[in-house]
């Protein structure tokens, strides 16, 4: 498509030679265009001067119309390719993030992921646009250089020679451009990191008048990025000026040689100058495209580095469907010799043997950092044991078993995930096909229905980013309702009620306890009152006496007192 558009453009330009010959010379006069004019003149030979001119102009207009159609199709095609290319990179990165596993993701910087999905993808989109523009401009540049060579081999040779010299002269600037691109990429990552920290800590910073710290960090990173961008713009200006000067030199040299040495006919000389003048704009675009593409290479590198890092994880076993029952409480969850430490120094799990009976209501209690969340994440399949194994109903918790298990698992964290949309949309996110009546029933189960009914728009009330328009306890109630809407076989609650008052929490936990037998519930909490309804409680840290009881498959019944 690019070549066809360039050919039609070149042929249309060549037609100017016979058109100018006919326009300048009377009928029957010698054709100074020589071999270029003669074939077309012979086609209209025998007609009057104005008729010949009309026919040639008609053919020229038809060629230009065909060129416009081809160029429109070309622009549509390459625009689609450009968008598909950028979107394929973005979606591929999202898929890699989703399939990398939680264990890998928690090791990757959050600002780095955000920057890759926003700033770097945007930069890649800019580069892709310049690739397209550069390809079109380069095609037109080559076509006009070839046209100049047809009109005058010396002129074409001069154009190509000067173009080659110009590229050599610009190579140091291109190398420097990549260095500046890396500096901008690093500065943008710093801006993203400080912006995320600013948003996360904005409430606390405002309350304590500490905003100036965030602002100072933004200023430092912004200044670094601005310096690099300004240098890049200076290189672009220098390259543009050099390209314009080179184009003027080529035009002057061609005119001098064409008139003084070769005595070219006026029609050929005018067409030649027009062809050379048409190389200036494409040459500028090619020069700018080269700078932008090389400047964007560090963004490509950043995305590729992140993709490679995400791939550095053990592949998930592809097991056949075992038929594990996930319609009920999903079977007993068994940990055999499980060990896991986030770091060598961190408290973790060591050789833990544990059986969680199907349908049990199990409490987990202990100080922060003692391993409660690690145990929940292992049971949920978010983390993979560093040694030992976890099974569900006698089947390894991996592959098809893990997939089916996750489809009937609900996980509620201490800081619930809520997005800036309506309550209805936040609740519907848990499962497809949820009706309004089912939503109200789940809200009633966690005593949140009266809260929602008091709101002006009810279920259609927007709750702000992360549910900021609600209190912490209200956010937890919504997250619990959403978990119940999944109709879970396993319900994992990690400090999921700690922001709710004790009386309100008691009502919710009594209702959850009534589900025991049909649903396996794991509840991590600090307050002893929160665990009073559990069948059994695991105490953290797992001291020797506790671990021994786990080895024997026993846990202390909470209704008769917590495990000491």
Secondary structure as GFF3:
##gff-version 3
##sequence-region A 1 564
A	DSSP	alpha_helix	2	24	.	.	.	ID=ss1
A	DSSP	alpha_helix	35	43	.	.	.	ID=ss2
A	DSSP	alpha_helix	49	99	.	.	.	ID=ss3
A	DSSP	alpha_helix	102	105	.	.	.	ID=ss4
A	DSSP	alpha_helix	110	115	.	.	.	ID=ss5
A	DSSP	pi_helix	116	120	.	.	.	ID=ss6
A	DSSP	alpha_helix	121	151	.	.	.	ID=ss7
A	DSSP	alpha_helix	153	200	.	.	.	ID=ss8
A	DSSP	alpha_helix	202	207	.	.	.	ID=ss9
A	DSSP	alpha_helix	211	260	.	.	.	ID=ss10
A	DSSP	alpha_helix	266	311	.	.	.	ID=ss11
A	DSSP	beta_strand	333	340	.	.	.	ID=ss12
A	DSSP	beta_strand	349	356	.	.	.	ID=ss13
A	DSSP	beta_strand	361	365	.	.	.	ID=ss14
A	DSSP	alpha_helix	372	379	.	.	.	ID=ss15
A	DSSP	beta_strand	387	392	.	.	.	ID=ss16
A	DSSP	beta_strand	395	396	.	.	.	ID=ss17
A	DSSP	alpha_helix	399	407	.	.	.	ID=ss18
A	DSSP	beta_strand	409	412	.	.	.	ID=ss19
A	DSSP	alpha_helix	423	428	.	.	.	ID=ss20
A	DSSP	alpha_helix	436	445	.	.	.	ID=ss21
A	DSSP	alpha_helix	449	454	.	.	.	ID=ss22
A	DSSP	three_ten_helix	458	460	.	.	.	ID=ss23
A	DSSP	three_ten_helix	465	467	.	.	.	ID=ss24
A	DSSP	alpha_helix	472	485	.	.	.	ID=ss25
A	DSSP	beta_strand	490	494	.	.	.	ID=ss26
A	DSSP	alpha_helix	502	513	.	.	.	ID=ss27
A	DSSP	beta_strand	520	525	.	.	.	ID=ss28
A	DSSP	three_ten_helix	528	531	.	.	.	ID=ss29
A	DSSP	beta_strand	536	539	.	.	.	ID=ss30
A	DSSP	alpha_helix	544	551	.	.	.	ID=ss31
A	DSSP	beta_strand	556	557	.	.	.	ID=ss32
A	DSSP	three_ten_helix	558	560	.	.	.	ID=ss33
###
